[in-house]
Amino acid sequence: MTDVPLYAKFGFTDAEWGLLVGLPQSVLTAASVVTHDSARKTRAETAAGLDQISDARASASQLVTAIAKAVLDQTGDPDRGEEMTAIEPADPVGYAQDVLTRAAEANALLAAKADAADATTYKHWLVEIAESVVGAASTGGVLGIGGDVVTDNERAFRDDLAKNLAD
């Protein structure tokens, strides 16, 4: 008797599961890099996004819980003092566009294969990750005073993500 992979228990192929598990970290990264910030602000954004991913392990959705655990197994669990490796794409705009394209693919996949409540919870979670990242640190200002909490680029990414995940 062989063990059935977790993704198969939810009705997904390995590639489909990879898309769903990869998106939370990709959303975190894209939301952070659409506006260039200092290393300190980027760390704050990453920490906020990881908190959202970590908190999802207690989701009412078994699918979201399983995906959150899988993400943290791959990236590092902040509860164990592990840190996610920083991803710095050479083309932040292109990276963000790729994430938006994959989000639209995930939306179609979830509509076809997932329970409606699980799909809604997953999509809402991705937008929450983006929201927490873009709101984690202000940009601009002097000595941390003033500046924009959410820049136009960050707002556009978050809004486009929500549109690509809308039914």
Order of alpha helices (4+ residues) and beta strands (2+ residues): alpha-alpha-alpha-alpha-alpha-alpha-alpha
